[in-house]
Amino acid sequence: MNQKSKGAIVITGASTGVGKATALLLERQGYQVFAGVRQQKDAESLKLNSSGNLIPIILDVTKIEEIKSAAEIVELAVGETGLWGLVNNAGILVDGPLEYLDIDELRWQFEVNVIGQVAVTQAFLPMIRQAKGRIINIGSVSGKISSPFFSALCASKFALEALNDALRMELHPWGIEVVLIEPGSIASTAPDKVEASLQKKIANMSSIARAMYGDIYKFSLEQLIKSNRMGISPEEVANVIQKALKVKKPKTRYFVSKEKVMLNFLLMLAKILPDRVCDAIQLQELELKN
């Protein structure tokens, strides 16, 4: 490892969005960055945008052999110094009415957003313990408030919240910080992907499902696309991740959103209002659409 480096960092899901922005920012700030990507073309793109202290590694969080290989590469590079930070950023979105949600897609949502995070953490934790480093998990406001048609994503983020909190307490004896970053809407390439597949998703629904849910489901996805395009930039989230890695005593949670005040208000309401009242607040717009 570069002796002038502030420390070594592993980031998953670094090909686009928050992962890519974080990898490039941390490299500029003097960290040795190992950026996990799934495809060689993404590795080459990162190299072109970096200044030489960033090492792309092929890392699909659902493939144990790739996780093991990536850990071996990093361990060889960092030696006894260990790993200062692991940023568990990889994630996907599975959406649709729960009544008709493909069970294999639901499993895949958890395989990437939950099981993959645990597998990567287990692989790199011995190196983190060596450096008395820290783990940064990228959650979401979806881990606080569940929304219709996004049950799979919300469930995976709720699960990540629980794993994060348990791990934070389990690793306390070794002084290893475990931090959760909870972004709201993010202006990344994700809305473009959702929009590009929107009509296909509606078309692939059965005629019965389409008659029951099609219009409201389409409206929900359109609202998600609109919200994300107006969201915070990946660079803003990257800045918060950098802070969580840098400060002596990080917060256990960092909430990052343009709608921070409104979302905090909704979270407060969710704690004190009956469930049916909270449901009505979310459903009002959908009911008006219907």
Secondary structure as GFF3:
##gff-version 3
##sequence-region A 1 290
A	DSSP	beta_strand	8	11	.	.	.	ID=ss1
A	DSSP	alpha_helix	17	28	.	.	.	ID=ss2
A	DSSP	beta_strand	32	37	.	.	.	ID=ss3
A	DSSP	alpha_helix	40	49	.	.	.	ID=ss4
A	DSSP	beta_strand	54	58	.	.	.	ID=ss5
A	DSSP	alpha_helix	64	78	.	.	.	ID=ss6
A	DSSP	three_ten_helix	79	81	.	.	.	ID=ss7
A	DSSP	beta_strand	85	88	.	.	.	ID=ss8
A	DSSP	three_ten_helix	98	100	.	.	.	ID=ss9
A	DSSP	alpha_helix	103	110	.	.	.	ID=ss10
A	DSSP	pi_helix	111	115	.	.	.	ID=ss11
A	DSSP	alpha_helix	116	131	.	.	.	ID=ss12
A	DSSP	beta_strand	134	138	.	.	.	ID=ss13
A	DSSP	three_ten_helix	141	143	.	.	.	ID=ss14
A	DSSP	alpha_helix	151	170	.	.	.	ID=ss15
A	DSSP	three_ten_helix	172	174	.	.	.	ID=ss16
A	DSSP	beta_strand	177	183	.	.	.	ID=ss17
A	DSSP	alpha_helix	190	204	.	.	.	ID=ss18
A	DSSP	alpha_helix	207	229	.	.	.	ID=ss19
A	DSSP	alpha_helix	234	246	.	.	.	ID=ss20
A	DSSP	beta_strand	253	256	.	.	.	ID=ss21
A	DSSP	alpha_helix	260	272	.	.	.	ID=ss22
A	DSSP	alpha_helix	275	289	.	.	.	ID=ss23
###
